[in-house]
Every structure is written in structure tokens, then in C-alpha cells.
Amino acid sequence: MDLVGRAAALYALPLDGFVAARNLAAKEAAQGGDKDLAATLRKLPKPSSAAWLVNLLVSRRREEVEQVLELAASLREAQSSPDRAQLHALGQQRQRLLAAVARQSLDAASEAGHDVGPAALPDVEQTLRAALADPAAAEAVLTGRLVRTLEATGWEAVDLDGAVGGPFDAPARPVDDADDANDTDDANDTDDADDSTDSRGRGGAEDARRPGRASPQKRSAAGRRVAEATARAARDALESAQDEAARTERAVQRIATRRDGLTATLEDLEDRIGALRRELADLDEEAAERRREQESAQEALEGAEQADRTARSSLADLDP
């Protein structure tokens, strides 16, 4: 396996075992005589929690991630609409889509045997949003080797410096992608979308002159593709949530059954302890009675011994 394959495998491993697995892989490479590979593996940085979730999502849900990222062009076409209501709806659809896909990362973690809380989900969504805005960021995500999360900052290209563990050559970024990234970022914020719509909507001629303006038919088709993808992601998220709810319910039932069993055992033990305490009290009482009898017997013995000595002494006095 080459460096890229080894690195991708490492970044899909449980987060708490990354360092040990990385060091072991480097050691094996060194023992195999590949010192350069060993040195490179040893330098691979441990990913953040959110980056690890994105890597796990790519590893276990790659098809879903690819389908979402393929919608980038459709999103850009749909966002070229001058209709404020459409932009608002699109922003909401995209947010639902990203949220649904991001939640699948928790499902992927659960499948891997790790229950992860939702605290990292905003960073996962932010990374997916950056991947939608910038093709280079999308390529970085699809490596499955993210070290940190990504962020789209409007006009600027997504910063990928040090974002990927191991070799990564970002694809050339088209000149107009900066505009697309900004448009995509605007659609996530309703107020920004409305403001930009106002500025773009002052006159149909201005809209017509804007480069890259999609026709109403294309915008409608693009919007439908986005809506369908959102519906699929929501359906997948619902099914995953239902499966998780069923799994949790089974776990709760197992715990309840185990608890009932332990409660019954505890009650039996408490009954047994009560019986033993009563038996111990009876034995203590009997022992006290036997001590009193022993004391009486000892007194009788001492009296008998004294009487015996007195009798012997008297008998001796009678002898001539």
C-alpha cells in the first residue's frame, strides 16, 4: 500500500488510536526498508474531532458525500435567481441538506463503535459548506485525510494549507469560483441573500448582463435537484435516526431487564442478610446464656474443690 492509501486508512481509524496506529505503521515501514515512507508516516498529524468525523463520513458514506458535492454546480445555478423568496428557500434547503449529511457522520461513528456527541456537528457542516463552495476544498474532503476543518470565507478561496494529512495537490481553481463561493456563502444567510438580491434586482437589464446568469428553466431544474438531494438526505437521516432509536430502545430494554434481575437478586440477598442477622443475634443470646452457665459451673466447681480440701484436712486431723 502506498503512502496515500496508508494515510487514508489511518485517518479512518478511531481517533483515540490514531497515534499508536500511525507509529506502528511507521515502524513497519522502517522495518521493511522504506525509511522515507516511515518518516512521512511518523509526521502525519492527528486530526481534530470534527475532521475525523468528516474522514469517517467519506470512508463509510462516500457515495452520499459525492452526491452532495456534485450538487455544487446546481446550487450555483439555482442561486442565480433574482427571486428573494427562492433564495431564502434555497438557503434553507441547503442548510437542511448539510445538517442531514453531517448527522450521518455520527451514524458512521456509531457503526464504528464510537458514540460521539453532537458538539462537533457545526464544524462538520462548516467543512461540507466549504466543500460545496470550492472545488479544491471538495477534493480535500474526498481524500478522507482531513487534519482540520475547512471554512468558506466568501470571496477568498478556502484555505487548504495544512488541511490534509499526506500529499495533496489542490486542483486549479477557476477564476469565477470566487464569485461562486461568495454566492454559495450568501445563500446560507437569509439576510445576506436578501441584500444581495436587492442589489442584483435593480433592473432586469443588469441581471441579464451578469455573466453566468442561468436561465429560469435551468434555475428551476437546479433547484429541483437540490430539493431532491435534500429530501434524500433527510430520508436517509430519518432512517438512520429510526435505526438508532430502535437500537437505543433495545439497549434500554436490555438494561431494564438486567436491572430487574439485579434488583431481584439484591432483594434475595437482603432477605438472606436479614435471616443471617437474626441467626447471629440468636447465637449471641445463646452464647451469653452459656457464659452465665459456665460462670455458675465454675463457681460450683470452686465450691466443691474447697469442700473437698476442707474434708481432707478434717480427716487428716483425726488420724493418730
C-alpha positions in Angstrom: 0.0 0.0 0.0 1.4 3.4 -0.9 1.6 6.5 1.3 -1.9 7.9 0.3 -3.6 4.5 0.9 -1.8 4.1 4.3 -2.7 7.6 5.4 -6.3 7.3 4.3 -6.6 4.0 6.3 -5.0 5.7 9.4 -7.4 8.7 9.2 -10.4 6.4 9.2 -9.3 4.6 12.4 -10.7 5.5 15.8 -9.4 8.9 16.9 -8.0 7.7 20.2 -6.0 5.0 18.5 -4.6 7.2 15.7 -1.2 8.0 17.3 -0.4 4.4 18.2 -1.5 3.1 14.8 0.5 5.8 13.0 3.6 5.0 14.9 3.1 1.2 14.3 2.7 1.9 10.5 5.9 4.0 10.5 7.8 1.2 12.4 6.6 -1.4 9.9 7.6 0.7 7.0 11.1 1.3 8.6 11.5 -2.5 9.2 10.5 -3.0 5.5 13.4 -0.8 4.5 11.4 2.2 3.4 12.8 4.9 5.6 11.3 7.8 3.6 7.8 6.3 4.0 8.4 5.7 7.7 9.5 9.3 8.2 6.5 10.7 6.3 4.0 8.5 8.2 5.5 9.5 11.5 4.9 13.1 10.7 1.2 12.7 9.9 -0.7 14.9 12.3 -3.6 13.7 14.4 -7.0 15.1 13.1 -9.4 17.2 15.1 -12.6 15.5 16.3 -14.7 17.2 13.5 -12.1 16.5 10.8 -12.1 12.8 11.9 -15.9 12.7 11.6 -15.7 14.1 8.1 -13.0 11.5 7.2 -15.2 8.8 8.7 -18.1 10.1 6.6 -16.1 9.9 3.5 -14.8 6.4 4.4 -18.2 4.9 5.2 -20.7 7.2 3.3 -18.6 8.2 0.3 -21.4 7.9 -2.2 -23.6 10.2 -0.2 -20.8 12.7 0.2 -20.0 12.6 -3.5 -23.7 13.1 -4.4 -23.8 16.2 -2.2 -20.7 17.7 -3.6 -21.9 17.1 -7.2 -24.7 19.5 -6.4 -22.3 22.4 -6.2 -23.0 23.4 -9.8 -26.7 23.0 -9.3 -26.6 25.2 -6.2 -24.7 27.9 -8.1 -27.3 27.8 -10.9 -30.2 27.9 -8.5 -28.6 30.8 -6.6 -28.5 33.0 -9.7 -32.2 33.6 -9.3 -33.2 37.2 -8.7 -36.2 36.0 -6.7 -35.7 36.8 -3.0 -38.2 34.0 -1.8 -36.4 31.4 -3.9 -33.0 32.5 -2.5 -34.4 32.2 1.0 -35.9 28.8 0.3 -32.6 27.7 -1.3 -30.6 28.7 1.8 -32.9 26.7 4.0 -32.8 23.7 1.7 -29.0 23.8 1.7 -28.8 24.1 5.4 -31.1 21.1 5.9 -29.1 19.1 3.4 -25.8 19.9 5.1 -27.3 19.2 8.6 -28.7 15.8 7.4 -25.4 14.7 5.8 -23.4 16.0 8.8 -25.6 13.9 11.2 -24.7 10.9 9.1 -21.1 11.3 10.4 -22.5 10.5 13.9 -24.1 7.4 12.5 -20.8 6.4 10.9 -19.1 6.9 14.2 -21.7 4.7 15.9 -21.2 2.0 13.3 -17.5 2.1 14.1 -18.3 1.5 17.8 -17.9 5.1 18.9 -20.7 7.2 20.3 -19.9 10.8 19.6 -21.9 13.8 20.8 -23.3 16.5 18.5 -20.8 19.1 19.7 -18.7 18.7 16.6 -21.6 18.9 14.1 -21.3 22.7 13.4 -17.7 22.2 12.3 -18.6 19.2 10.2 -21.4 21.3 8.5 -19.0 24.2 8.0 -16.5 21.9 6.3 -19.2 20.5 4.0 -20.3 24.0 3.2 -16.7 25.0 2.2 -16.5 21.9 0.0 -19.7 23.0 -1.8 -18.3 26.4 -2.3 -14.8 25.5 -3.5 -13.9 22.5 -5.8 -10.4 22.4 -4.3 -12.0 22.1 -0.8 -14.2 19.3 -2.2 -11.2 17.4 -3.4 -9.6 17.9 0.0 -12.6 16.4 1.7 -12.8 13.4 -0.6 -9.2 12.4 0.3 -10.6 11.3 3.6 -7.4 12.7 5.2 -8.5 16.0 6.7 -6.5 17.2 9.7 -8.6 20.2 10.5 -12.0 21.6 9.4 -12.4 23.9 6.5 -14.2 27.3 6.2 -15.5 29.2 3.3 -14.9 33.0 3.7 -16.8 34.5 0.8 -14.6 36.0 -1.8 -11.5 34.1 -0.7 -10.6 30.6 -1.7 -10.9 28.1 1.1 -7.6 27.9 3.0 -6.2 24.4 2.5 -2.8 25.0 4.0 -2.0 22.1 6.3 -5.6 20.8 6.0 -4.8 17.4 4.5 -2.5 14.8 6.0 0.0 13.4 3.5 0.4 14.5 -0.2 -2.4 16.7 -1.7 -2.3 18.7 -4.9 -5.2 21.0 -4.9 -6.8 21.3 -8.4 -6.6 24.6 -10.2 -9.4 26.9 -9.1 -11.3 28.7 -11.9 -11.3 32.4 -11.8 -15.1 32.7 -11.3 -15.1 30.3 -8.4 -14.5 33.2 -6.0 -17.9 34.6 -7.1 -19.5 31.2 -6.8 -18.1 30.8 -3.3 -19.4 34.1 -2.3 -22.9 33.3 -3.7 -22.9 30.0 -2.0 -22.0 31.6 1.3 -24.7 34.2 0.8 -27.4 31.6 0.3 -26.7 30.2 3.8 -27.6 33.6 5.3 -31.0 34.9 4.5 -30.3 38.5 5.3 -27.2 38.5 3.1 -29.1 36.7 0.4 -31.9 39.3 0.5 -29.4 42.2 0.5 -27.5 40.8 -2.5 -30.9 40.2 -4.2 -31.8 43.8 -3.7 -28.6 45.0 -5.3 -28.8 42.5 -8.2 -32.5 43.1 -8.7 -32.3 46.8 -9.7 -33.3 46.3 -13.3 -33.7 43.3 -15.4 -31.0 44.6 -17.8 -28.4 44.4 -15.0 -29.4 40.8 -14.3 -29.2 40.0 -17.9 -25.7 41.4 -18.2 -24.3 39.5 -15.3 -22.0 36.7 -16.5 -23.1 33.2 -15.7 -26.7 34.0 -15.1 -28.7 30.8 -15.5 -32.0 30.7 -17.4 -35.2 30.3 -15.4 -35.5 26.8 -16.7 -32.0 25.9 -15.6 -32.6 27.5 -12.2 -35.8 25.6 -11.7 -34.1 22.3 -12.7 -31.2 23.1 -10.5 -33.4 23.9 -7.6 -35.3 20.7 -8.1 -32.1 18.7 -8.0 -31.1 20.4 -4.7 -34.6 19.8 -3.3 -34.4 16.1 -4.3 -31.0 15.7 -2.8 -32.2 17.4 0.4 -35.2 15.1 0.5 -32.9 12.0 0.0 -30.5 13.2 2.7 -33.4 13.9 5.1 -34.9 10.5 4.4 -31.5 8.8 5.0 -31.1 10.8 8.2 -34.6 9.7 9.2 -33.9 6.1 8.6 -30.6 6.3 10.5 -32.4 8.1 13.3 -35.1 5.4 13.4 -32.4 2.7 13.4 -30.6 4.4 16.2 -33.8 4.9 18.1 -34.6 1.2 17.7 -31.1 0.3 18.8 -31.3 2.6 21.8 -34.7 1.1 22.7 -33.3 -2.4 22.6 -30.4 -1.3 24.8 -32.8 0.4 27.2 -34.8 -2.8 27.4 -31.7 -4.9 28.0 -30.6 -2.6 30.8 -34.1 -2.6 32.3 -34.1 -6.4 32.2 -30.7 -6.6 33.7 -31.7 -4.1 36.4 -34.8 -6.0 37.3 -32.7 -9.2 37.6 -30.2 -7.4 39.8 -33.0 -5.9 41.9 -34.5 -9.3 42.5 -31.0 -10.7 43.4 -30.5 -7.8 45.8 -33.8 -8.4 47.4 -33.0 -12.1 47.9 -29.6 -11.1 49.3 -31.2 -8.6 51.7 -33.6 -11.3 52.8 -30.7 -13.7 53.4 -28.7 -11.0 55.2 -31.8 -10.3 57.4 -32.1 -14.0 58.2 -28.4 -14.3 58.9 -28.5 -11.3 61.2 -31.4 -12.8 63.2 -29.5 -16.1 63.4 -26.4 -14.2 64.6 -28.5 -12.5 67.2 -29.9 -15.8 68.4 -26.4 -17.2 68.6 -25.2 -14.2 70.6 -28.0 -14.6 73.0 -27.3 -18.4 73.3 -23.6 -17.7 73.8 -24.4 -15.2 76.6 -26.6 -17.8 78.3 -23.8 -20.4 78.0 -21.3 -17.9 79.6 -23.6 -17.4 82.5 -24.0 -21.2 82.9 -20.2 -21.5 82.6 -19.7 -18.9 85.4 -22.2 -20.8 87.6 -20.5 -24.1 86.9 -17.1 -22.6 87.7 -18.4 -21.2 91.0 -19.8 -24.7 91.8 -16.5 -26.3 90.9 -14.6 -23.9 93.1 -17.0 -24.6 96.0 -16.7 -28.3 95.6 -12.9 -28.1 95.5 -12.9 -26.0 98.7 -15.3 -28.5 100.4 -13.0 -31.4 99.3 -10.0 -29.7 100.7 -11.8 -29.0 104.0 -12.9 -32.6 104.3 -9.4 -33.9 103.6 -8.0 -31.6 106.2 -10.5 -32.7 108.8 -9.9 -36.3 108.1 -6.1 -35.8 108.4 -6.6 -34.2 111.8 -8.4 -37.4 113.1 -5.5 -39.7 112.3 -3.3 -40.5 115.3 
